[in-house]
């Protein structure tokens, strides 16, 4: 049984239909990428799954439980953790304070040691205000904060947005490390080439609908996908 199942999901912003009946799934240990142009519905999909938006119709099933329309805090407690677009670290608080928000108290110290080992820059800046970090460092902090919550499925929304090429490579290396740990990932990413390199399976969204789907290697070789999304 898939860990996450999306069935015929529709979400609207007033009269604007952002999602028009999308269906897909994420298996244990998989990285699944959602790619597409701006306004295709990628972030809307994540926000609907995580409870930040209420769907017009359709179902979201996580670990066999229907969580459609469940409050975002309850979705998070179930282990479905989203790293939002724009990182949204708490700027006045320190790196350390950002990391321990929502951390499991029983394992907090061990988890912090693990995060600092994984992200040495965060260890070096643990007492620095998060708002003074570079964009790449803030993305590391946002991912580290999510990992502190022991995700059963990690949703990443545009993790490479606005980053320099070297930092983009570093962020995707980190995603690869998380994948190697066996943590399933649902990745929304405009950098289609990078997304398809790391994903097991991918879905191309176009105006709220799935235009293409398949294993990532097949989509990388699909001439229509290449022309439309990879240049």
C-alpha positions in Angstrom: 0.0 0.0 0.0 1.4 3.4 -0.9 2.4 5.7 2.0 0.6 8.7 0.4 -2.3 8.4 -2.1 -4.0 11.4 -3.8 -7.3 10.6 -5.4 -9.0 13.0 -7.9 -8.0 16.1 -6.0 -9.6 19.5 -6.8 -8.7 22.7 -5.1 -9.9 26.2 -5.9 -9.1 29.8 -4.9 -12.6 31.2 -5.2 -13.6 30.9 -8.8 -10.1 29.9 -9.9 -9.6 26.1 -10.2 -6.0 25.5 -9.2 -6.2 21.7 -9.2 -8.4 19.8 -11.6 -8.6 16.2 -10.5 -5.0 15.1 -9.9 -4.1 11.6 -8.7 -0.8 10.1 -7.7 1.0 8.2 -5.0 4.2 8.0 -3.0 5.7 4.7 -2.0 7.9 4.0 1.0 11.5 5.1 0.3 10.6 6.9 -3.0 11.4 10.4 -4.1 8.5 11.6 -6.2 8.9 15.0 -8.1 6.2 17.3 -9.2 7.4 19.6 -12.0 5.8 22.2 -14.1 5.7 25.9 -14.9 4.7 28.7 -12.5 1.0 28.4 -11.7 0.8 24.8 -12.7 -0.5 23.8 -9.2 2.6 22.3 -7.6 2.6 24.3 -4.4 -1.2 24.2 -4.2 -0.9 20.4 -4.2 1.5 20.4 -1.2 -0.6 22.9 0.7 -3.7 20.9 0.1 -2.0 17.7 1.3 -0.6 19.4 4.4 -4.0 20.9 5.4 -3.2 24.5 4.7 -5.8 24.5 1.9 -9.1 22.7 1.9 -9.9 20.7 -1.3 -13.1 21.2 -3.2 -13.3 17.4 -3.7 -11.1 14.4 -3.8 -9.2 12.5 -1.1 -5.8 12.6 0.6 -4.9 9.2 2.2 -1.7 9.0 4.4 -0.6 5.6 5.7 -4.1 4.2 5.1 -5.9 7.0 6.9 -8.1 9.6 5.1 -6.7 13.0 6.2 -8.6 15.1 3.6 -9.2 18.5 5.2 -7.5 17.7 8.4 -6.0 20.6 10.3 -2.4 21.3 9.4 -1.1 20.8 12.9 -2.6 17.4 13.1 -1.2 16.5 9.7 2.2 17.5 10.9 1.8 15.4 14.1 1.1 12.4 11.9 4.6 12.7 10.4 3.8 14.4 7.1 6.2 17.4 7.3 6.4 20.2 4.8 9.3 22.5 4.2 7.6 25.6 2.7 8.5 27.6 -0.3 10.6 30.6 0.8 12.0 28.6 3.8 10.1 30.7 6.4 12.6 30.4 9.2 11.9 32.6 12.2 14.2 35.4 11.5 14.7 36.9 15.1 15.3 33.6 16.6 18.7 31.8 16.6 19.6 28.7 14.5 19.3 26.6 17.7 15.9 28.0 18.6 14.6 27.4 15.1 15.8 23.8 15.2 14.2 22.8 18.5 10.7 24.1 17.6 8.6 21.0 17.4 11.5 18.7 18.2 10.9 15.4 20.1 11.9 16.2 23.6 13.1 12.7 24.4 15.6 12.7 21.5 16.2 16.4 21.1 19.9 16.4 22.1 20.8 13.4 19.9 18.8 14.9 17.0 20.6 18.2 17.3 23.9 16.4 17.2 22.8 14.6 14.1 21.7 17.9 12.4 24.9 19.7 13.3 26.9 16.8 11.9 24.8 16.8 8.7 25.0 20.6 8.4 28.3 21.9 9.8 27.4 25.5 8.8 24.4 25.4 11.2 26.7 24.1 14.0 29.1 27.1 13.3 26.1 29.5 13.4 24.0 27.9 16.1 23.7 31.1 18.1 23.3 33.4 15.1 19.9 34.9 14.2 18.3 32.9 11.4 17.5 36.1 9.5 21.2 36.8 9.1 21.9 33.5 7.3 22.4 33.3 3.6 19.6 31.9 1.5 21.3 28.5 1.2 22.0 28.4 4.9 18.3 29.3 5.6 17.3 26.4 3.4 19.6 24.0 5.3 18.0 25.3 8.5 14.5 24.7 7.2 15.3 21.2 6.2 17.1 20.6 9.5 14.1 21.8 11.4 11.9 19.4 9.4 14.2 16.5 10.1 14.1 17.3 13.8 10.4 16.3 13.7 11.2 12.7 12.5 9.2 12.9 9.2 7.6 9.8 7.9 7.2 11.7 4.6 9.1 14.9 3.8 7.5 17.5 1.4 10.0 20.0 -0.1 8.5 23.1 -1.9 11.0 24.7 -4.3 14.1 24.0 -2.2 16.5 25.4 -4.8 14.6 28.7 -5.5 16.8 31.8 -5.5 20.0 29.9 -4.7 23.4 30.2 -6.5 24.3 27.2 -8.7 26.9 25.9 -6.2 24.3 26.0 -3.4 21.7 24.3 -5.6 24.1 21.4 -6.0 24.6 21.3 -2.3 20.9 21.3 -1.6 20.3 18.4 -4.0 23.2 16.5 -2.4 21.4 16.9 0.9 18.2 15.6 -0.6 20.2 12.6 -1.9 21.5 11.9 1.6 17.9 12.0 3.0 16.8 9.7 0.2 19.6 7.3 1.2 18.2 7.2 4.7 15.0 5.8 3.3 12.9 8.8 4.1 10.2 9.3 1.4 10.2 12.7 -0.3 7.6 14.6 -2.3 9.6 17.2 -4.1 8.1 20.3 -5.9 10.8 21.9 -8.0 11.1 24.2 -11.0 14.6 22.9 -11.7 13.2 20.0 -13.7 16.5 18.6 -14.7 17.8 18.3 -11.1 14.4 17.0 -9.9 14.3 14.3 -12.6 17.9 13.3 -11.8 17.1 12.5 -8.1 13.5 11.3 -8.4 12.3 7.7 -8.8 9.0 8.8 -10.3 7.7 12.2 -11.5 4.5 14.0 -12.5 4.4 17.0 -14.8 1.6 19.4 -13.8 0.1 21.8 -16.4 -2.7 24.2 -15.4 -3.8 22.0 -12.5 -3.8 18.7 -14.3 -1.2 15.9 -14.7 0.1 16.2 -18.3 2.8 13.5 -18.1 3.8 10.8 -15.6 6.2 8.0 -15.3 9.5 6.9 -13.9 12.0 9.8 -13.9 14.4 8.2 -16.3 11.6 7.8 -18.9 10.5 11.4 -18.5 14.1 12.6 -19.0 14.1 10.8 -22.3 10.6 12.0 -23.4 11.0 14.5 -26.2 7.9 16.5 -25.3 9.0 16.9 -21.7 12.5 17.8 -22.8 11.1 20.5 -25.1 8.6 21.9 -22.7 10.5 21.8 -19.4 14.2 21.0 -19.9 15.0 23.3 -22.8 
